[in-house]
Amino acid sequence: MVLQYKLKAEKRWKDYPGKDKMKVPVNKCDFRLLNLNKTKVLVPKGSYVKVMKRFRQIEFFKHK
């Protein structure tokens, strides 16, 4: 899965480099989750907490 982010004022999505490498706080960005080949949006635009919660749910059931 691919996690992408963008500033709330921007239009272009970028791949998420990691929390420690971000130059802006996480609460000023929107996030989304895509499948590995970036063809399907698994979680549309939302906050970091909401998207990561869904990411953990998908990972849990994938390995069950």
N, C-alpha and C positions, 0 to 999 in steps of 0.2 A: 504494500500500500504506500501511497505517496501523500505526504502532508504538504499542503501549500498555504501560503499566507499572502496578504496584501494589506497595506494601510487602508483605513476606512475611506479615505478620500481618493485613493487610486483606483484604477480599473484593471490593471494587469496583475495576474497571479504569479508568484515566484515560489520555487521550491524552498521548503523550510530548512535552514541550515542547522538549527539547534538553538536551544534557549540561551546558551552562553555566548553564541556568536551573533545574536540579534543586536542591532544598534538602538532599536526603539523598544519600549515596554510591550509586553504581550497583550495587555488590555487595550492598546490602541490599534490592534490589528484584527482582521477577520481571518478565519481559517476554514479550510475545506479538506476533505479526504477523498482521494481518487484510488481506483484500482491500479495495479502495477503498470499496465501499459497506457494509463491515462485516458481510457476510453469511456469510463463510467464514473459518475460522481456518486460516491457512497454516502457522504454526508455533505449536504449543501452548506452554504455560508453560515458560520456560527462562531461562538467564542471558543477560546483554547480549551477551556474546561469541558464544554459540551462535546467538542470534536474528539478530544482524547478519551472521554468516557465511552463514546461509541466505538472508538478504535480498540479499547481494551475488551469490550463486549465481543467484537468480531474476532479478535485473536483468541479469546477464551473458547468460543464455540468452534473455531477452526481446528483447535487441537484436542477437542473432546472426543 
